[in-house]
Amino acid sequence: MSDHDKEIDAATGVETTGHEWDGIRELNNPLPRWWLYIFYATIVWAVIYMIFMPAWPALPGMGTNTPGLRNHSDRDLVAASVAELRDARSAQGQELVNASLDEILRDQSLRQFAQAAGESAFGDNCATCHGSGGQGFPGYPTLADDVWLWGGSLDEIEHTIKYGIRQDNDETRFSMMPAFGRDQLIETGNIRNVAHYVRTLSNLEPASEESREGRQIYMDNCVDCHGENGKGMVSEGAPDLTDSEWLYGDDYNTVYETIYNARNSAMPAWGERYDDATVKALAVYVYSLSGGES
């Protein structure tokens, strides 16, 4: 549009763009110069940033993003921080490896380090099944009491953590309760009687004709692991049936189901995943939850 064809808005005195929509004309107000200067500055800054810092994703044949002149990498910084932390802990970690579990307990500094490291590892790996405070869930034993299937001494706890339960190694904890009903080892009626008898051992129900009949079946099939008095055997991982601690529940239906189909849960062998220092730290932390076996 030539100068003599310029249209001026009568109300504002501002030149229009010459465009009109339904009687509405657009004013030709230029951007403020300060705004333009800032805009140009951001473009310059972006170009400088692309030169010095990682900016573009991997291009064909590069395999990674452009590193920039500074060769900056957040991943490398994280890896360096992790390595620095690992080095800082390695000295105390080696002390854990060299010391016996009893020595760790007697040394306040080592004990505190072991409990802190063990608590961290426990929260990352064990709390899902055993609870954040070791309170346990049905099928997963409580670690915050003094009842232990495989023993609650420091050495026994370390062994269980290191080699697991029902795992593929020669040192793993292994117990196998028969599925008396599913495998047709005991008639269904007799299993009902045994369930009644087992519940009388911890005073969950009074003696009855069924429980008296179940006692003989118990003596014929269960005493090798649980003992005549139902106290269980730590060496076999057989639980005490006379206390108030029931791994899967103490109601009649649950006890019957346990006898009929058996319960054979498993636990990972953490020694295959973690170093000796972490396993020892876990043992000390788990021991501290209840103070070990009574």
C-alpha positions as a Markdown table, in Angstrom:
| # | Residue | x | y | z |
|---|---|---|---|---|
| 1 | Met | 0.0 | 0.0 | 0.0 |
| 2 | Ser | 1.5 | 3.4 | -1.0 |
| 3 | Asp | 1.7 | 6.2 | 1.5 |
| 4 | His | -1.2 | 8.1 | -0.1 |
| 5 | Asp | -3.4 | 4.9 | 0.2 |
| 6 | Lys | -2.8 | 4.6 | 4.0 |
| 7 | Glu | -5.8 | 4.5 | 6.1 |
| 8 | Ile | -5.8 | 6.2 | 9.4 |
| 9 | Asp | -8.2 | 5.3 | 12.1 |
| 10 | Ala | -10.2 | 8.4 | 13.0 |
| 11 | Ala | -10.7 | 7.5 | 16.7 |
| 12 | Thr | -7.0 | 6.7 | 17.5 |
| 13 | Gly | -5.1 | 8.3 | 14.7 |
| 14 | Val | -3.2 | 5.0 | 14.1 |
| 15 | Glu | -2.6 | 3.6 | 10.7 |
| 16 | Thr | -4.6 | 0.4 | 9.9 |
| 17 | Thr | -3.3 | -2.7 | 8.1 |
| 18 | Gly | -5.8 | -2.2 | 5.4 |
| 19 | His | -7.6 | -5.4 | 6.4 |
| 20 | Glu | -11.3 | -5.4 | 7.3 |
| 21 | Trp | -13.6 | -8.1 | 8.7 |
| 22 | Asp | -17.2 | -7.3 | 9.1 |
| 23 | Gly | -16.5 | -3.7 | 9.4 |
| 24 | Ile | -13.7 | -4.2 | 11.9 |
| 25 | Arg | -10.3 | -2.8 | 10.9 |
| 26 | Glu | -7.0 | -3.9 | 12.4 |
| 27 | Leu | -4.7 | -1.2 | 13.8 |
| 28 | Asn | -1.0 | -1.5 | 12.8 |
| 29 | Asn | 0.5 | -1.0 | 16.2 |
| 30 | Pro | 4.2 | -2.1 | 16.2 |
| 31 | Leu | 5.7 | -4.1 | 19.1 |
| 32 | Pro | 7.5 | -2.0 | 21.7 |
| 33 | Arg | 11.2 | -1.8 | 21.0 |
| 34 | Trp | 12.1 | -3.1 | 24.5 |
| 35 | Trp | 10.0 | -6.2 | 23.8 |
| 36 | Leu | 11.8 | -6.8 | 20.5 |
| 37 | Tyr | 15.2 | -6.4 | 22.1 |
| 38 | Ile | 14.3 | -9.0 | 24.7 |
| 39 | Phe | 13.0 | -11.3 | 22.0 |
| 40 | Tyr | 16.2 | -11.0 | 20.0 |
| 41 | Ala | 18.3 | -11.6 | 23.2 |
| 42 | Thr | 16.5 | -14.9 | 23.9 |
| 43 | Ile | 17.3 | -16.0 | 20.4 |
| 44 | Val | 21.0 | -15.2 | 20.9 |
| 45 | Trp | 20.9 | -16.9 | 24.3 |
| 46 | Ala | 19.3 | -20.1 | 22.8 |
| 47 | Val | 22.0 | -20.3 | 20.1 |
| 48 | Ile | 24.8 | -19.9 | 22.8 |
| 49 | Tyr | 23.1 | -22.5 | 25.0 |
| 50 | Met | 22.9 | -25.0 | 22.1 |
| 51 | Ile | 26.7 | -24.5 | 21.5 |
| 52 | Phe | 27.8 | -24.9 | 25.1 |
| 53 | Met | 25.2 | -27.3 | 26.6 |
| 54 | Pro | 23.4 | -30.6 | 25.6 |
| 55 | Ala | 20.6 | -29.4 | 23.4 |
| 56 | Trp | 19.8 | -31.8 | 20.5 |
| 57 | Pro | 18.7 | -35.4 | 20.8 |
| 58 | Ala | 20.7 | -38.1 | 19.2 |
| 59 | Leu | 21.2 | -37.6 | 15.5 |
| 60 | Pro | 21.7 | -40.5 | 13.1 |
| 61 | Gly | 25.1 | -42.1 | 13.7 |
| 62 | Met | 25.7 | -40.2 | 17.0 |
| 63 | Gly | 24.2 | -42.7 | 19.4 |
| 64 | Thr | 23.6 | -39.9 | 22.0 |
| 65 | Asn | 22.6 | -36.3 | 22.3 |
| 66 | Thr | 24.9 | -33.5 | 21.5 |
| 67 | Pro | 27.1 | -32.9 | 24.6 |
| 68 | Gly | 28.0 | -29.2 | 23.9 |
| 69 | Leu | 31.3 | -27.6 | 24.5 |
| 70 | Arg | 31.0 | -28.0 | 28.3 |
| 71 | Asn | 30.4 | -31.8 | 27.8 |
| 72 | His | 27.8 | -31.6 | 30.6 |
| 73 | Ser | 25.8 | -34.7 | 31.6 |
| 74 | Asp | 23.4 | -35.0 | 34.5 |
| 75 | Arg | 23.8 | -38.7 | 34.4 |
| 76 | Asp | 27.5 | -38.4 | 34.8 |
| 77 | Leu | 27.0 | -36.1 | 37.8 |
| 78 | Val | 24.6 | -38.6 | 39.4 |
| 79 | Ala | 27.0 | -41.5 | 38.8 |
| 80 | Ala | 29.8 | -39.5 | 40.3 |
| 81 | Ser | 27.7 | -38.7 | 43.4 |
| 82 | Val | 26.8 | -42.3 | 43.8 |
| 83 | Ala | 30.4 | -43.4 | 43.5 |
| 84 | Glu | 31.4 | -40.7 | 46.0 |
| 85 | Leu | 28.8 | -42.0 | 48.5 |
| 86 | Arg | 29.8 | -45.6 | 47.9 |
| 87 | Asp | 33.5 | -44.7 | 48.6 |
| 88 | Ala | 32.5 | -42.9 | 51.8 |
| 89 | Arg | 30.6 | -45.9 | 53.0 |
| 90 | Ser | 33.1 | -48.5 | 51.8 |
| 91 | Ala | 35.3 | -48.1 | 54.8 |
| 92 | Gln | 32.5 | -48.8 | 57.3 |
| 93 | Gly | 31.1 | -51.4 | 55.1 |
| 94 | Gln | 34.4 | -53.3 | 55.1 |
| 95 | Glu | 34.4 | -53.0 | 58.9 |
| 96 | Leu | 31.1 | -54.7 | 58.9 |
| 97 | Val | 32.4 | -57.5 | 56.8 |
| 98 | Asn | 35.5 | -58.0 | 59.0 |
| 99 | Ala | 33.6 | -57.9 | 62.3 |
| 100 | Ser | 31.5 | -60.6 | 63.7 |
| 101 | Leu | 27.8 | -59.9 | 64.4 |
| 102 | Asp | 28.4 | -59.9 | 68.1 |
| 103 | Glu | 31.3 | -57.4 | 67.7 |
| 104 | Ile | 29.0 | -55.2 | 65.6 |
| 105 | Leu | 26.5 | -55.1 | 68.4 |
| 106 | Arg | 29.1 | -54.2 | 71.0 |
| 107 | Asp | 30.6 | -51.4 | 68.9 |
| 108 | Gln | 28.2 | -48.5 | 69.1 |
| 109 | Ser | 29.4 | -46.8 | 66.0 |
| 110 | Leu | 29.3 | -50.0 | 63.9 |
| 111 | Arg | 25.9 | -50.9 | 65.4 |
| 112 | Gln | 24.4 | -47.5 | 64.5 |
| 113 | Phe | 25.8 | -47.7 | 61.0 |
| 114 | Ala | 24.5 | -51.3 | 60.5 |
| 115 | Gln | 21.1 | -50.4 | 61.8 |
| 116 | Ala | 20.8 | -47.3 | 59.5 |
| 117 | Ala | 22.1 | -49.3 | 56.4 |
| 118 | Gly | 19.9 | -52.3 | 57.3 |
| 119 | Glu | 16.8 | -50.1 | 57.8 |
| 120 | Ser | 17.4 | -48.6 | 54.3 |
| 121 | Ala | 17.8 | -52.0 | 52.7 |
| 122 | Phe | 14.8 | -53.4 | 54.6 |
| 123 | Gly | 12.6 | -50.6 | 53.4 |
| 124 | Asp | 13.6 | -51.2 | 49.8 |
| 125 | Asn | 13.3 | -54.9 | 49.8 |
| 126 | Cys | 11.6 | -56.5 | 52.8 |
| 127 | Ala | 8.9 | -54.1 | 53.9 |
| 128 | Thr | 6.6 | -55.1 | 51.0 |
| 129 | Cys | 6.1 | -58.5 | 52.6 |
| 130 | His | 7.0 | -57.9 | 56.3 |
| 131 | Gly | 5.7 | -54.4 | 56.7 |
| 132 | Ser | 7.7 | -51.2 | 57.2 |
| 133 | Gly | 8.1 | -51.9 | 61.0 |
| 134 | Gly | 8.4 | -55.7 | 60.6 |
| 135 | Gln | 4.8 | -56.2 | 61.8 |
| 136 | Gly | 4.1 | -58.8 | 59.1 |
| 137 | Phe | 1.0 | -59.8 | 57.2 |
| 138 | Pro | -0.9 | -63.1 | 56.8 |
| 139 | Gly | 1.6 | -65.5 | 55.3 |
| 140 | Tyr | 4.5 | -63.2 | 56.1 |
| 141 | Pro | 5.9 | -63.6 | 59.6 |
| 142 | Thr | 6.1 | -60.7 | 62.1 |
| 143 | Leu | 9.7 | -59.8 | 62.8 |
| 144 | Ala | 8.9 | -57.4 | 65.7 |
| 145 | Asp | 8.2 | -60.2 | 68.3 |
| 146 | Asp | 10.2 | -63.0 | 69.8 |
| 147 | Val | 8.6 | -65.8 | 67.8 |
| 148 | Trp | 11.0 | -67.2 | 65.2 |
| 149 | Leu | 10.4 | -70.1 | 62.8 |
| 150 | Trp | 14.1 | -70.6 | 62.0 |
| 151 | Gly | 15.6 | -69.1 | 65.2 |
| 152 | Gly | 16.1 | -65.5 | 66.3 |
| 153 | Ser | 19.8 | -65.4 | 67.1 |
| 154 | Leu | 22.0 | -63.0 | 65.0 |
| 155 | Asp | 23.7 | -65.9 | 63.2 |
| 156 | Glu | 20.4 | -67.6 | 62.5 |
| 157 | Ile | 18.8 | -64.4 | 61.2 |
| 158 | Glu | 21.8 | -63.8 | 59.0 |
| 159 | His | 21.7 | -67.3 | 57.6 |
| 160 | Thr | 18.0 | -67.0 | 56.8 |
| 161 | Ile | 18.5 | -63.6 | 55.1 |
| 162 | Lys | 21.5 | -64.8 | 53.1 |
| 163 | Tyr | 20.3 | -68.1 | 51.8 |
| 164 | Gly | 16.5 | -67.6 | 51.9 |
| 165 | Ile | 13.7 | -70.1 | 52.3 |
| 166 | Arg | 13.1 | -72.8 | 49.7 |
| 167 | Gln | 15.6 | -71.4 | 47.2 |
| 168 | Asp | 18.0 | -73.1 | 44.8 |
| 169 | Asn | 21.1 | -73.4 | 47.0 |
| 170 | Asp | 22.5 | -76.0 | 49.4 |
| 171 | Glu | 22.2 | -73.7 | 52.5 |
| 172 | Thr | 18.7 | -72.5 | 52.1 |
| 173 | Arg | 16.1 | -73.0 | 54.8 |
| 174 | Phe | 13.8 | -75.8 | 53.7 |
| 175 | Ser | 10.7 | -77.3 | 55.3 |
| 176 | Met | 8.0 | -79.2 | 53.6 |
| 177 | Met | 4.6 | -79.8 | 55.2 |
| 178 | Pro | 2.6 | -82.5 | 53.4 |
| 179 | Ala | -0.7 | -81.6 | 51.8 |
| 180 | Phe | -2.6 | -84.2 | 53.9 |
| 181 | Gly | -5.9 | -83.7 | 52.2 |
| 182 | Arg | -4.9 | -82.8 | 48.6 |
| 183 | Asp | -2.5 | -85.8 | 48.5 |
| 184 | Gln | -5.1 | -88.0 | 50.2 |
| 185 | Leu | -2.8 | -88.9 | 53.1 |
| 186 | Ile | -5.5 | -88.3 | 55.7 |
| 187 | Glu | -9.3 | -88.6 | 55.2 |
| 188 | Thr | -11.2 | -85.4 | 55.1 |
| 189 | Gly | -13.1 | -86.2 | 58.3 |
| 190 | Asn | -9.9 | -86.9 | 60.2 |
| 191 | Ile | -8.5 | -83.6 | 58.9 |
| 192 | Arg | -11.4 | -81.8 | 60.5 |
| 193 | Asn | -10.7 | -83.5 | 63.8 |
| 194 | Val | -7.0 | -82.6 | 63.6 |
| 195 | Ala | -7.9 | -79.0 | 63.0 |
| 196 | His | -10.1 | -79.0 | 66.1 |
| 197 | Tyr | -7.3 | -80.6 | 68.1 |
| 198 | Val | -4.6 | -78.2 | 66.9 |
| 199 | Arg | -6.9 | -75.3 | 68.0 |
| 200 | Thr | -7.2 | -76.7 | 71.5 |
| 201 | Leu | -3.4 | -76.6 | 71.9 |
| 202 | Ser | -3.5 | -72.8 | 72.1 |
| 203 | Asn | -6.9 | -72.7 | 73.9 |
| 204 | Leu | -8.8 | -71.4 | 70.9 |
| 205 | Glu | -11.6 | -73.9 | 71.5 |
| 206 | Pro | -12.4 | -76.4 | 74.3 |
| 207 | Ala | -11.7 | -80.1 | 74.1 |
| 208 | Ser | -14.4 | -82.1 | 72.3 |
| 209 | Glu | -15.0 | -85.5 | 70.9 |
| 210 | Glu | -13.6 | -84.3 | 67.5 |
| 211 | Ser | -10.5 | -82.9 | 69.1 |
| 212 | Arg | -9.9 | -86.1 | 71.1 |
| 213 | Glu | -10.2 | -88.2 | 67.9 |
| 214 | Gly | -7.9 | -85.6 | 66.1 |
| 215 | Arg | -5.2 | -86.0 | 68.8 |
| 216 | Gln | -4.5 | -89.6 | 67.7 |
| 217 | Ile | -4.3 | -88.6 | 64.0 |
| 218 | Tyr | -1.9 | -85.7 | 65.1 |
| 219 | Met | 0.3 | -88.2 | 67.0 |
| 220 | Asp | 0.5 | -90.5 | 64.0 |
| 221 | Asn | 1.3 | -87.8 | 61.4 |
| 222 | Cys | 2.5 | -84.4 | 62.9 |
| 223 | Val | 4.7 | -85.1 | 65.9 |
| 224 | Asp | 7.9 | -85.6 | 63.9 |
| 225 | Cys | 8.0 | -81.8 | 63.2 |
| 226 | His | 5.6 | -80.1 | 65.7 |
| 227 | Gly | 6.4 | -82.4 | 68.7 |
| 228 | Glu | 4.0 | -84.2 | 71.0 |
| 229 | Asn | 3.3 | -81.1 | 72.9 |
| 230 | Gly | 2.9 | -78.9 | 69.7 |
| 231 | Lys | 5.9 | -76.7 | 70.6 |
| 232 | Gly | 7.4 | -77.1 | 67.1 |
| 233 | Met | 11.0 | -77.5 | 66.1 |
| 234 | Val | 13.2 | -74.6 | 65.0 |
| 235 | Ser | 15.6 | -77.0 | 63.2 |
| 236 | Glu | 12.7 | -77.9 | 60.9 |
| 237 | Gly | 11.0 | -74.5 | 60.7 |
| 238 | Ala | 7.9 | -76.1 | 62.2 |
| 239 | Pro | 5.9 | -73.5 | 64.1 |
| 240 | Asp | 4.8 | -73.6 | 67.7 |
| 241 | Leu | 1.1 | -74.5 | 67.8 |
| 242 | Thr | 0.6 | -73.7 | 71.4 |
| 243 | Asp | 1.1 | -69.9 | 71.3 |
| 244 | Ser | -1.0 | -67.1 | 70.0 |
| 245 | Glu | 1.1 | -66.4 | 66.9 |
| 246 | Trp | -0.5 | -67.9 | 63.7 |
| 247 | Leu | 1.2 | -67.1 | 60.4 |
| 248 | Tyr | -1.9 | -67.7 | 58.3 |
| 249 | Gly | -4.7 | -67.3 | 60.8 |
| 250 | Asp | -6.1 | -69.2 | 63.8 |
| 251 | Asp | -9.8 | -69.6 | 62.8 |
| 252 | Tyr | -11.0 | -73.1 | 62.1 |
| 253 | Asn | -11.3 | -72.7 | 58.3 |
| 254 | Thr | -7.8 | -71.4 | 58.0 |
| 255 | Val | -6.3 | -74.2 | 60.1 |
| 256 | Tyr | -8.2 | -76.8 | 58.1 |
| 257 | Glu | -7.0 | -75.3 | 54.9 |
| 258 | Thr | -3.4 | -75.3 | 56.1 |
| 259 | Ile | -3.6 | -79.0 | 57.0 |
| 260 | Tyr | -5.5 | -79.9 | 53.8 |
| 261 | Asn | -3.4 | -78.1 | 51.2 |
| 262 | Ala | -0.2 | -77.2 | 53.3 |
| 263 | Arg | 1.6 | -73.9 | 53.3 |
| 264 | Asn | 5.0 | -73.7 | 51.6 |
| 265 | Ser | 5.9 | -70.0 | 51.0 |
| 266 | Ala | 9.4 | -68.8 | 50.0 |
| 267 | Met | 11.8 | -66.0 | 50.6 |
| 268 | Pro | 14.6 | -64.7 | 48.3 |
| 269 | Ala | 18.2 | -65.5 | 49.1 |
| 270 | Trp | 19.4 | -62.0 | 49.5 |
| 271 | Gly | 23.0 | -63.0 | 49.7 |
| 272 | Glu | 22.8 | -63.6 | 45.9 |
| 273 | Arg | 21.8 | -59.9 | 45.4 |
| 274 | Tyr | 23.7 | -58.0 | 48.1 |
| 275 | Asp | 27.2 | -58.0 | 49.5 |
| 276 | Asp | 28.1 | -59.4 | 52.9 |
| 277 | Ala | 28.1 | -55.9 | 54.5 |
| 278 | Thr | 24.4 | -55.3 | 53.5 |
| 279 | Val | 23.4 | -58.8 | 54.6 |
| 280 | Lys | 25.0 | -58.2 | 58.0 |
| 281 | Ala | 23.4 | -54.8 | 58.3 |
| 282 | Leu | 20.0 | -56.4 | 57.5 |
| 283 | Ala | 20.6 | -59.1 | 60.2 |
| 284 | Val | 21.4 | -56.4 | 62.8 |
| 285 | Tyr | 18.4 | -54.3 | 61.9 |
| 286 | Val | 16.0 | -57.3 | 61.9 |
| 287 | Tyr | 17.4 | -58.4 | 65.2 |
| 288 | Ser | 16.9 | -54.9 | 66.7 |
| 289 | Leu | 13.2 | -55.0 | 65.8 |
| 290 | Ser | 12.5 | -57.3 | 68.6 |
| 291 | Gly | 15.8 | -57.7 | 70.4 |
| 292 | Gly | 16.2 | -61.3 | 69.1 |
| 293 | Glu | 14.7 | -64.4 | 70.4 |
| 294 | Ser | 13.8 | -64.7 | 74.1 |
